[in-house]
């Protein structure tokens, strides 16, 4: 696993051991960032279920102004911190050691909460209920976390179909690659 492009291009990344964390493949990350390219420079990027941090680190490498990683698994947090250390990154990011739902509810309830331009979520494939819970939260009570024109991207199994709508979020694009898929959501401006 490596950084695809940007300042940290070709630098290697570690992944947590075992099958509980499934890192986004280099190929799928490249596809994701080809689509997101015009949005990344200067963006506030939220990497939910961050695992090794590969997606958020790719955003850092490509010029995101701020990346926030949310991960609760201790093994994944150790690997994420190790990847940041190996890349000599000391600024421009924050790690939140918490469950995604807890983090989003706290952030949404906070006065002057942070807003994000790009939100990426990749829960464990076996935790299918996490997709609906997180997307419903972002399309409902957590909608204030989305900056104007924000995009929410969910990585999921190709055969697992996500809904077209979650509250104010509406799917705008579906990309399939191998066994994986990326569903892109934006706020439905008609509401």
N, C-alpha and C positions, 0 to 999 in steps of 0.2 A: 504494500500500500504506500502511495506517495502523493505529494502535492502535485497537481497537474500543471498549473500555470501561475504566473505572477512572481512576486519577489522571492518566494520560497520554492519555486519550481524545482521539481525532481527530488526534493528532500524526502527522506523515508519517514514513515509513521509506524508506530506499533499499534496492535489491536489487542483488546482484552482476550485472555485465553478462554477456551470453552465455546459453547454454542449459544449462551444467553445473550451475547451481543453480536450482531451481524453488521459489520461495517459496510457502508455504501461502497460498491465497487468503483475502481478508478474510472471505468468506462461510463457508468451511470452518473458519477459526479461530473465528468466532463460534459455529458449531455445536459445535466442540470445547469451548470454554469454557462454553457453556451446560450441557453435560453435566458438566464438571469443577467448576462453580461452587462447590459445597459443600466441595470439597477444597482450593481454592487459598489462601484466607486463612491465612497462617502456614506454608505448605507449603515443603518443600525440593523444588525442581523441577530436573530434569536434562533439558536440551535437547541431544539427540544429533544430529549432522549439522546443526548449528545454522544454517548459511548466514548469512542477514542477521540472524538472531536474533529474527525477528518473533514466533515462538511464545513463547520465553522472555521477551521484552520485554512481551508481553501478560500473562504470569504476574506479572511485576514490577508492572505497572500495576494488576493486580487484587489485589495484597496478598500475594504469595508472600514468605516470609521470606528465602529464599535461592534464587538461580537460578544454575546452572552451565551454561555453554555449551561444547560440545565440537565443534570444527571443525578440519580440517587444511588446507583450500584457502586459500592466501595471499590471493586476491582476495576471498573470502568473509570472511576474518578482517578485512581492511581495512574492508569495508562494515560488519561487525558493530561494530567499534570506533568507526567514524564515527557509526553510529546511537546508540550509547551516549553519545558526546560530544554529539551534537545534542539528545539528551533530557536532558542534564546529569546523567546518572546516574554516581555515583562510588562507590557502596557497594551491598552486597546482591547482588553477583554476582561470579563468577570466570569467566575464559576459559581453556580448556585447548586449546592449539594442538597437537592430536595426532589420530591416527586413533582412531576410536571403539573398536575392538577393543583397541588398545594401552592406551587410557585405562581401559577397564573391567577389563582383566586386572590392571593396576597397582593400581587402586582396590580391587579384590576381595582382592588379596594383602596390602594394607596393614593394619597393626595399627590397630584402632579406626577402620576406614574409615567414611566418611560414608554415611548412609542417606538415601534419597530417597522422598518420598511420591508424586510424579508423575514418570514418565519418559516422554519423548516422543521418538520416532525417526522421521526422515523422510529415509532415504538417497536418493541419486539414483535415480530410477525405473529407470535402465539398469543399476544395480548390484544386481540382484535377489538375489544371493547374500548381500548385506549384511543383509537382513532375517533370514534363517535364522541366520546367524552371530551376530548381535547378540541376537536373541530366545533362541537356545539358550544363549548365555553368561549372559543374565539369568535364565533358567530353570534354570541349572546352577551352574557355579562362581561366577558373579556374583550369585547370589540373596541373598547377605548385604548387598548394596547396597540392597535393597528394605526400606523401613520396614514395620512391621505395617500391613496393609490397603492397601499401595501399589497403584497402577494403572500399567500400562505401555500406552502408546498408540502404534500404528504407523500412519502415513499411507502409503497405497500406491495404485497404480492400481486402479480398480474391477474391472477384468477380471483382475487378478493376485490369485489367492486365496492367502492365507496359511494356514498350518496351524492347526488348532484348539488344538493343544498344542505347547509347546516346553519340555521338561523339566517343571518344576513350574508353569510358566505355562499357564493355560487361558483361551481366549477367552471373554469374558463378554458381548460386544456387538459388533455390526458395523453401522456407519452408512455409507451410501453417498450421495454427493452429486455429481452430474455425473459426471465421469470419475474422481473420487477416492473413496477409502474410508478409514474410520478403524476399525481393529481394536483393541479394548480387551481387555487381558489382566490377570488377577490370579493370585496364587499359589493353587494348588489346595490347600485346607486339609485334604483327605483324606489327603495324603501324610505 
